[in-house]
């Protein structure tokens, strides 16, 4: 298995994985993840912009010449009252179901953390649904719950 940076060669595969993740979230978590009709076009446009950004990195897991997972990272700025001026944000991590439990997510995460450290980012955070089975993965990786996001629908 190899971990590569998003490139034109694996772009379409990653857009498919992002779409799959969003569809999974919609099925599991409901209307909070409701998608626009042109979602695939939007993913393509957004991913194209992110691919050119200096503060974003997308790593892709390749197994037997197939794209099997990705992790999308961003460097975000904090409110300018804090000593820490930036932090890492893990916007998405996804591995195809048939390739799970093979440490692919762990390898993607290690590559992500390496990149954050190279960019002098002091910490990383992410959002994960309370009922998401990935909670255990994030706990084992050392990501502790720090806040609760509360949602009220109108």
Contact map, one row per residue, 1 for C-alpha under 8 A:
1110000000000000000000000000000000000000000000000000000000001111000000000000000000000000000000000000000000000000000000000000000000000000000000000000000000
1111000000000000000000000000000000000000000000000000000000001110000000000000000000000000000000000000000000000000000000000000000000000000000000000000000000
1111100000000000000000000000000000000000000000000000000000111100000000000000000000000000000000000000000000110010000000000000000000000000000000000000000000
0111110000000000000000000000000000000000000000000000000000111100000000000000000000000000000000000000000000000000000000000000000000000000000000000000000000
0011111000000000000000000000000000000000000000000000000011110000000000000000000000000000000000000000000000000000000000000000000000000000000000000000000000
0001111101100100000000000000000000000000000000000010000011110000000000000000000000000000000000000000000000000000000000000000000000000000000000000000000000
0000111111100000000000000000000000000000000000000010000000000000000000000000000000000000000000000000000000000000000000000000000000000000000000000000000000
0000011111110000000000000000000000000000000000000000000000000000000000000000000000000000000000000000000000000000000000000000000000000000000000000000000000
0000001111110000000000000000000000000000000000000000000000000000000000000000000000000000000000000000000000000000000000000000000000000000000000000000000000
0000011111111100000000000000000000000000000000000000000000010000001000000000000000000000000000000000000000000000000000000000000000000000000000000000000000
0000011111111110000000000000000000000000000000000000000000000000000000000000000000000000000000000000000000000000000000000000000000000000000000000000000000
0000000111111111000000000000000000000000000000000000000000000000000000000000000000000000000000000000000000000000000000000000000000000000000000000000000000
0000000001111111100000000000000000000000000000000000000000000000001000000000000000000000000000000000000000000000000000000000000000000000000000000000000000
0000010001111111110000000000000000000000000000000000000000010000001011000000000000000000000000000000000000000000000000000000000000000000000000000000000000
0000000000111111111000000000000000000001001100100000000000000000000000000000000000000000000000000000000000000000000000000000000000000000000000000000000000
0000000000011111111100000000000000000000000000000000000000000000000000000000000000000000000000000000000000000000000000000000000000000000000000000000000000
0000000000001111111110000000000000000000000000000000000000000000000011000000000000000000000001010000000000000000000000000000000000000000000000000000000000
0000000000000111111111000000000000000000001000000000000000000000000000000000000000000000000001000000000000000000000000000000000000000000000000000000000000
0000000000000011111111100000000000000011001000000000000000000000000000000000000000000000000000000000000000000000000000000000000000000000000000000000000000
0000000000000001111111110000000000000000000000000000000000000000000000000000000000000000000000000000000000000000000000000000000000000000000000000000000000
0000000000000000111111111000000000000000000000000000000000000000000000000000000000000000000001000000000000000000000000000000000000000000000000000000000000
0000000000000000011111111100000010000000000000000000000000000000000000000000000000000000000000000000000000000000000000000000000000000000000000000000000000
0000000000000000001111111110000000000000000000000000000000000000000000000000000000000000000000000000000000000000000000000000000000000000000000000000000000
0000000000000000000111111111000000000000000000000000000000000000000000000000000000000000000000000000000000000000000000000000000000000000000000000000000000
0000000000000000000011111111110010000000000000000000000000000000000000000000000000000000000000000000000000000000000000000000000000000000000000000000000000
0000000000000000000001111111111111100000000000000000000000000000000000000000000000000000000000000000000000000000000000000000000000000000000000000000000000
0000000000000000000000111111110000000000000000000000000000000000000000000000000000000000000000000000000000000000000000000000000000000000000000000000000000
0000000000000000000000011111110000000000000000000000000000000000000000000000000000000000000000000000000000000000000000000000000000000000000000000000000000
0000000000000000000000001111111110000000000000000000000000000000000000000000000000000000000000000000000000000000000000000000000000000000000000000000000000
0000000000000000000000001111111111000000000000000000000000000000000000000000000000000000000000000000000000000000000000000000000000000000000000000000000000
0000000000000000000000000100111111000000000000000000000000000000000000000000000000000000000000000000000000000000000000000000000000000000000000000000000000
0000000000000000000000000100111111000000000000000000000000000000000000000000000000000000000000000000000000000000000000000000000000000000000000000000000000
0000000000000000000001001100111111100000000000000000000000000000000000000000000000000000000000000000000000000000000000000000000000000000000000000000000000
0000000000000000000000000100011111110000000000000000000000000000000000000000000000000000000000000000000000000000000000000000000000000000000000000000000000
0000000000000000000000000100000011111010000000000000000000000000000000000000000000000000000000000000000000000000000000000000000000000000000000000000000000
0000000000000000000000000000000001111110000000000000000000000000000000000000000000000000000000000000000000000000000000000000000000000000000000000000000000
0000000000000000000000000000000000111110000000000000000000000000000000000000000000000000000000000000000000000000000000000000000000000000000000000000000000
0000000000000000000000000000000000011111110000000000000000000000000000000000000000000000000000000000000000000000000000000000000000000000000000000000000000
0000000000000000001000000000000000111111111000000000000000000000000000000000000000000000000000000000000000000000000000000000000000000000000000000000000000
0000000000000010001000000000000000000111111100000000000000000000000000000000000000000000000000000000000000000000000000000000000000000000000000000000000000
0000000000000000000000000000000000000111111110000000000000000000000000000000000000000000000000000000000000000000000000000000000000000000000000000000000000
0000000000000000000000000000000000000111111111000000000000000000000000000000000000000000000000000000000000000000000000000000000000000000000000000000000000
0000000000000010011000000000000000000011111111100000000000000000000000000000000000000000000000000000000000000000000000000000000000000000000000000000000000
0000000000000010000000000000000000000001111111110000000000000000000000000000000000000000000000000000000000000000000000000000000000000000000000000000000000
0000000000000000000000000000000000000000111111111000000000000000000000000000000000000000000000000000000000000000000000000000000000000000000000000000000000
0000000000000000000000000000000000000000011111111100000000000000000000000000000000000000000000000000000000000000000000000000000000000000000000000000000000
0000000000000010000000000000000000000000001111111110000000000000000000000000000000000000000000000000000000000000000000000000000000000000000000000000000000
0000000000000000000000000000000000000000000111111111000000000000000000000000000000000000000000000000000000000000000000000000000000000000000000000000000000
0000000000000000000000000000000000000000000011111111100000000000000000000000000000000000000000000000000000000000000000000000000000000000000000000000000000
0000000000000000000000000000000000000000000001111111100110000000000000000000000000000000000000000000000000000000000000000000000000000000000000000000000000
0000011000000000000000000000000000000000000000111111100111000000000000000000000000000000000000000000000000000000000000000000000000000000000000000000000000
0000000000000000000000000000000000000000000000011111110100000000000000000000000000000000000000000000000000000000000000000000000000000000000000000000000000
0000000000000000000000000000000000000000000000001111111110000000000000000000000000000000000000000000000000000000000000000000000000000000000000000000000000
0000000000000000000000000000000000000000000000000001111110000000000000000000000000000000000000000000000000000000000000000000000000000000000000000000000000
0000000000000000000000000000000000000000000000000000111110000000000000000111000000000000000000000000000000000000000000000000000000000000000000000000000000
0000000000000000000000000000000000000000000000000111111111000000000000011110000000000000000000000000000000000000000000000000000000000000000000000000000000
0000110000000000000000000000000000000000000000000110111111100000000000011100000000000000000000000000000000000000000000000000000000000000000000000000000000
0000110000000000000000000000000000000000000000000010000111110000000001111000000000000000000000000000000000000000000000000000000000000000000000000000000000
0011110000000000000000000000000000000000000000000000000011111000000001110000000000000000000000000000000000010011000000000000000000000000000000000000000000
0011110001000100000000000000000000000000000000000000000001111100001111100000000000000000000000000000000000010000000000000000000000000000000000000000000000
1111000000000000000000000000000000000000000000000000000000111110001111000000000000000000000000000000000100010000000000000000000000000000000000000000000000
1111000000000000000000000000000000000000000000000000000000011111111110000000000000000000000000000000000000000000000000000000000000000000000000000000000000
1100000000000000000000000000000000000000000000000000000000001111111100000000000000000000000000000000000000000000000000000000000000000000000000000000000000
1000000000000000000000000000000000000000000000000000000000000111110000000000000000000000000000000000000000000000000000000000000000000000000000000000000000
0000000000000000000000000000000000000000000000000000000000000111111000000000000000000000000000000000000000000000000000000000000000000000000000000000000000
0000000000000000000000000000000000000000000000000000000000000111111100000000000000000000000000000000000000000000000000000000000000000000000000000000000000
0000000001001100000000000000000000000000000000000000000000011110111110000000000000000000000000000000000000000000000000000000000000000000000000000000000000
0000000000000000000000000000000000000000000000000000000000011110011111000000000000000000000000110010000000000000000000000000000000000000000000000000000000
0000000000000100100000000000000000000000000000000000000000011100001111100000000000000000000011110000000110000000000000000000000000000000000000000000000000
0000000000000100100000000000000000000000000000000000000001111000000111110000000000000000000111100000000000010000000000000000000000000000000000000000000000
0000000000000000000000000000000000000000000000000000000001110000000011111000000000000000011111000000000000011001000000000000000000000000000000000000000000
0000000000000000000000000000000000000000000000000000000111100000000001111100000000000000011110000000000000000000000000000000000000000000000000000000000000
0000000000000000000000000000000000000000000000000000000111000000000000111110000000000001111100000000000000000001000000000000000000000000000000000000000000
0000000000000000000000000000000000000000000000000000001110000000000000011111000000000001111000000000000000000000000000000000000000000000000000000000000000
0000000000000000000000000000000000000000000000000000001100000000000000001111100000000111100000000000000000000000000100001000000000000000000000000000000000
0000000000000000000000000000000000000000000000000000001000000000000000000111110000000111100000000000000000000000000000000000000000000000000000000000000000
0000000000000000000000000000000000000000000000000000000000000000000000000011111000001110000000000000000000000000000000000000000000000000000000000000000000
0000000000000000000000000000000000000000000000000000000000000000000000000001111101011110000000000000000000000000000000000000000000000000000000000000000000
0000000000000000000000000000000000000000000000000000000000000000000000000000111111001000000000000000000000000000000000000000000000000000000000000000000000
0000000000000000000000000000000000000000000000000000000000000000000000000000011111101000000000000000000000000000000000000000000000000000000000000000000000
0000000000000000000000000000000000000000000000000000000000000000000000000000001111100000000000000000000000000000000000000000000000000000000000000000000000
0000000000000000000000000000000000000000000000000000000000000000000000000000011111111000000000000000000000000000000000000000000000000000000000000000000000
0000000000000000000000000000000000000000000000000000000000000000000000000000000111111000000000000000000000000000000000000000000000000000000000000000000000
0000000000000000000000000000000000000000000000000000000000000000000000000000010001111110000000000000000000000000000000000100000000000000000000000000000000
0000000000000000000000000000000000000000000000000000000000000000000000000000111101111110000000000000000000000000000000000000000000000000000000000000000000
0000000000000000000000000000000000000000000000000000000000000000000000000011110000011111000000000000000000000000000000001100000000000000000000000000000000
0000000000000000000000000000000000000000000000000000000000000000000000000011110000011111100000000000000000000000000000001111100000000000000000000000000000
0000000000000000000000000000000000000000000000000000000000000000000000001111000000000111110000000000000000000000000100001111100000000000000000000000000000
0000000000000000000000000000000000000000000000000000000000000000000000001111000000000011111000000000000000000000000000000001110000000000000000000000000000
0000000000000000000000000000000000000000000000000000000000000000000000111100000000000001111110000000000000000000000000000001111000000000000000000000000000
0000000000000000000000000000000000000000000000000000000000000000000000111100000000000000111110000000000000000000000000000000011000000000000000000000000000
0000000000000000000000000000000000000000000000000000000000000000000001111000000000000000011111000000000000000000000000000000000000000000000000000000000000
0000000000000000000000000000000000000000000000000000000000000000000011110000000000000000011111100000000010000000000000000000000000000000000000000000000000
0000000000000000110010000000000000000000000000000000000000000000000011100000000000000000000111110000000010000000000000000000000000000000000000000000000000
0000000000000000000000000000000000000000000000000000000000000000000111000000000000000000000011111011000110000000000000000000000000000000000000000000000000
0000000000000000100000000000000000000000000000000000000000000000000110000000000000000000000001111111000000000000000000000000000000000000000000000000000000
0000000000000000000000000000000000000000000000000000000000000000000000000000000000000000000000111111000000000000000000000000000000000000000000000000000000
0000000000000000000000000000000000000000000000000000000000000000000000000000000000000000000000011111000000000000000000000000000000000000000000000000000000
0000000000000000000000000000000000000000000000000000000000000000000100000000000000000000000000111111110100000000000000000000000000000000000000000000000000
0000000000000000000000000000000000000000000000000000000000000000000000000000000000000000000000111111111110000000000000000000000000000000000000000000000000
0000000000000000000000000000000000000000000000000000000000000000000000000000000000000000000000000011111100000000000000000000000000000000000000000000000000
0000000000000000000000000000000000000000000000000000000000000000000000000000000000000000000000000011111100000000000000000000000000000000000000000000000000
0000000000000000000000000000000000000000000000000000000000000000000000000000000000000000000000000001111111100000000000000000000000000000000000000000000000
0000000000000000000000000000000000000000000000000000000000001000000010000000000000000000000000100011111111110000000000000000000000000000000000000000000000
0000000000000000000000000000000000000000000000000000000000000000000010000000000000000000000011100001001111111000000000000000000000000000000000000000000000
0000000000000000000000000000000000000000000000000000000000000000000000000000000000000000000000000000001111111100000000000000000000000000000010000000000000
0010000000000000000000000000000000000000000000000000000000000000000000000000000000000000000000000000001111111110000000000000000000000000000000000000000000
0010000000000000000000000000000000000000000000000000000000111000000001100000000000000000000000000000000111111111000000000000000000000000000000000000000000
0000000000000000000000000000000000000000000000000000000000000000000000100000000000000000000000000000000011111111100000000000000000000000000000000000000000
0000000000000000000000000000000000000000000000000000000000000000000000000000000000000000000000000000000001111111110000000000000000000000000000000000000000
0010000000000000000000000000000000000000000000000000000000100000000000000000000000000000000000000000000000111111111000000000000000000000000000000000000000
0000000000000000000000000000000000000000000000000000000000100000000000101000000000000000000000000000000000011111111100000000000000000000000000000000000000
0000000000000000000000000000000000000000000000000000000000000000000000000000000000000000000000000000000000001111111110000000000000000000000000000000000000
0000000000000000000000000000000000000000000000000000000000000000000000000000000000000000000000000000000000000111111111000000000000000000000000000000000000
0000000000000000000000000000000000000000000000000000000000000000000000000000000000000000000000000000000000000011111111100000000000000000000000000000000000
0000000000000000000000000000000000000000000000000000000000000000000000000010000000000001000000000000000000000001111111111111000000000000000000000000000000
0000000000000000000000000000000000000000000000000000000000000000000000000000000000000000000000000000000000000000111111111100000000000000000000000000000000
0000000000000000000000000000000000000000000000000000000000000000000000000000000000000000000000000000000000000000011111111000000000000000000000000000000000
0000000000000000000000000000000000000000000000000000000000000000000000000000000000000000000000000000000000000000001111111000000000000000000000000000000000
0000000000000000000000000000000000000000000000000000000000000000000000000000000000000000000000000000000000000000000111111100000000000000000000000000000000
0000000000000000000000000000000000000000000000000000000000000000000000000010000000000111000000000000000000000000000111111111000000000000000000000000000000
0000000000000000000000000000000000000000000000000000000000000000000000000000000000010111000000000000000000000000000110011111000000000000000000000000000000
0000000000000000000000000000000000000000000000000000000000000000000000000000000000000011000000000000000000000000000100001111100000000000000000000000000000
0000000000000000000000000000000000000000000000000000000000000000000000000000000000000011110000000000000000000000000100001111110000000000000000000000000000
0000000000000000000000000000000000000000000000000000000000000000000000000000000000000011110000000000000000000000000000000011111000000000000000100000000000
0000000000000000000000000000000000000000000000000000000000000000000000000000000000000000111000000000000000000000000000000001111100000000000000000000000000
0000000000000000000000000000000000000000000000000000000000000000000000000000000000000000011000000000000000000000000000000000111110000000000000000000000000
0000000000000000000000000000000000000000000000000000000000000000000000000000000000000000000000000000000000000000000000000000011111010110000000000000000000
0000000000000000000000000000000000000000000000000000000000000000000000000000000000000000000000000000000000000000000000000000001111110000000000000000000000
0000000000000000000000000000000000000000000000000000000000000000000000000000000000000000000000000000000000000000000000000000000111110010000000000000000000
0000000000000000000000000000000000000000000000000000000000000000000000000000000000000000000000000000000000000000000000000000000011111010000000000000000000
0000000000000000000000000000000000000000000000000000000000000000000000000000000000000000000000000000000000000000000000000000000111111110000000000000000000
0000000000000000000000000000000000000000000000000000000000000000000000000000000000000000000000000000000000000000000000000000000000111111000000000000000000
0000000000000000000000000000000000000000000000000000000000000000000000000000000000000000000000000000000000000000000000000000000100011111110000000000000000
0000000000000000000000000000000000000000000000000000000000000000000000000000000000000000000000000000000000000000000000000000000101111111111000000000000000
0000000000000000000000000000000000000000000000000000000000000000000000000000000000000000000000000000000000000000000000000000000000001111111100000000000000
0000000000000000000000000000000000000000000000000000000000000000000000000000000000000000000000000000000000000000000000000000000000000111111110000000000000
0000000000000000000000000000000000000000000000000000000000000000000000000000000000000000000000000000000000000000000000000000000000000111111111110000000000
0000000000000000000000000000000000000000000000000000000000000000000000000000000000000000000000000000000000000000000000000000000000000011111111110000000000
0000000000000000000000000000000000000000000000000000000000000000000000000000000000000000000000000000000000000000000000000000000000000001111111100000000000
0000000000000000000000000000000000000000000000000000000000000000000000000000000000000000000000000000000001000000000000000000000000000000111111100000000000
0000000000000000000000000000000000000000000000000000000000000000000000000000000000000000000000000000000000000000000000000000000000000000011111110000000000
0000000000000000000000000000000000000000000000000000000000000000000000000000000000000000000000000000000000000000000000000000100000000000011111111000000000
0000000000000000000000000000000000000000000000000000000000000000000000000000000000000000000000000000000000000000000000000000000000000000011001111100000000
0000000000000000000000000000000000000000000000000000000000000000000000000000000000000000000000000000000000000000000000000000000000000000000000111111000000
0000000000000000000000000000000000000000000000000000000000000000000000000000000000000000000000000000000000000000000000000000000000000000000000011111000000
0000000000000000000000000000000000000000000000000000000000000000000000000000000000000000000000000000000000000000000000000000000000000000000000001111100000
0000000000000000000000000000000000000000000000000000000000000000000000000000000000000000000000000000000000000000000000000000000000000000000000001111110000
0000000000000000000000000000000000000000000000000000000000000000000000000000000000000000000000000000000000000000000000000000000000000000000000000011111000
0000000000000000000000000000000000000000000000000000000000000000000000000000000000000000000000000000000000000000000000000000000000000000000000000001111100
0000000000000000000000000000000000000000000000000000000000000000000000000000000000000000000000000000000000000000000000000000000000000000000000000000111110
0000000000000000000000000000000000000000000000000000000000000000000000000000000000000000000000000000000000000000000000000000000000000000000000000000011111
0000000000000000000000000000000000000000000000000000000000000000000000000000000000000000000000000000000000000000000000000000000000000000000000000000001111
0000000000000000000000000000000000000000000000000000000000000000000000000000000000000000000000000000000000000000000000000000000000000000000000000000000111
